[in-house]
Each structure stands twice: as C-alpha cells, then as structure tokens.
Amino acid sequence: MRRGERRVPLGPLAGAVGAVVVIVSLFVDWYDGVTGFTAFEVLDLVLVALSLATLLALAGEADLPVPRTAVAGHALPLSLLTLVIVVSQLVNDPPLVVGDGGPGHAVGSWLALGGATLMAGGSLLAGTSISLAVDVRRREPPKSERS
C-alpha cells in the first residue's frame, strides 16, 4: 500500500449499509399504513439487535476498534438469521395484518429484504480480501496549468 492510500474493505462496508437499511426499514410502512415497529411485537427489536450486532462484528472484521464482545466471524450467522426472519415475515404475515382483506406489502418489507440480503452478502465477502482503495494524497495541477 502506497503512502496516502487507504483501503476500505468492501464486504464489511456493504454489510454495514445493509444493516442500516434493515433498521431504517422498520420506520417505513411494511404493510399499507403499518410500520415495522407497529406490525411486530418482538421481532422488530430482534431485527434491530441483530443489525447492531452485525454492525459491531463487521467493524471488528474491518479492523476498527470495537469492544471485545464483537468477535470477528459472527457477522455471517447474525446476518443470515436476520435474512431468515425477514423472509419469514414476508411469507407469513403477522397477526395484525393477516386476513383475506389485509393490507399488502409496502416499501419497508422490501427494503428489509434488500438490506438483509446485502448484510448477508457483505458478511460473506468480509472473509475475502476484496477492498476499495482510496488515494487521499493532494494532487498537483499539471505543469501547463501552473504558469
């Protein structure tokens, strides 16, 4: 790595974005007129806890300073559990919205599915050495522009 160059691991970055999307999705309507926090009794808090735990685990895998409890390697199981919960709620509606004339799925449920998938994919990529290189050196203008 050259001087002035920073490497951002792509897997943990993608997984972290996915975790934030899952948390944000709970504030948005999962069903017509019903947010994720309203529709679920406990699963909303479980999804938030899993997303935050995945964020900590991914931060540990990206060599960021995190508490000792966030052990690298836990991100994949946590994100897969999040994905299973989101898919189960898409397949089996919660009691609040179940019924023949119940509301349909809204944006929040699809955001959660995309975020959980991104979390799982990012956690899977975290074990690889794929990274994004960013050069933070100041560039000098070409000689023709200096005069």
Beta strands, then each sheet from edge to edge (+ up, - down):
strand 1: 5-9
strand 2: 29-31
strand 3: 34-35
strand 4: 131-135
sheet 1: 1+ 4-
sheet 2: 2+ 3-
end
